[in-house]
Amino acid sequence: MCYSKEQHREFHYLGLGICDHANSQAMFKLAEDLGCEWLLDSQMTSRNKKAVQAKIDKYIDSVDVIHLSIGLDVFSASIAPGVNMTQMQGVGLPMVEWAIKHIMASGKVKLVDIAELNPEYDYANQTAKLAAKLVQLLSRCL
């Protein structure tokens, strides 16, 4: 944000699947002060898909390029145990896959990363396999 401000450039950030109980009120306040937008993990459901799509589309329309960063800690511990801070609920894989496809279809994604894999906690390489599945999905979207 400071760099953007120094360069007189707008700063855009949309976090999808943020866990409210894993982040402090101070962190949410800072994000708000920086102009960040987000949807909580509890909002990232197929039942709420229209609202999620509207939020994503608004963000896509506001930027020229997108850096898509996929944090594996957005998933529940049952499918992604190999992260530093596991989530009880998390966002379901079908919803994440839908969001990835939708964002990639914009043609604005120029950089993608997959983050938060911790092999020390990754039972039977389950989270690494999930990351590989997401890479495969991303490659099909190109």
Secondary structure, 3 states (H helix, E strand, C coil): CHHHHHCCCCCCCEEEEECHHHCCHHHHHHHHHCCCEEEEHHHCCHHHHHHHHHHHHHHHHHCCCEEEEEEHHHCECCCCCCCCCCECCCCCHHHHHHHHHHHHCCCCEEEEEEECCCHHHCHHHHHHHHHHHHHHHHHHHC
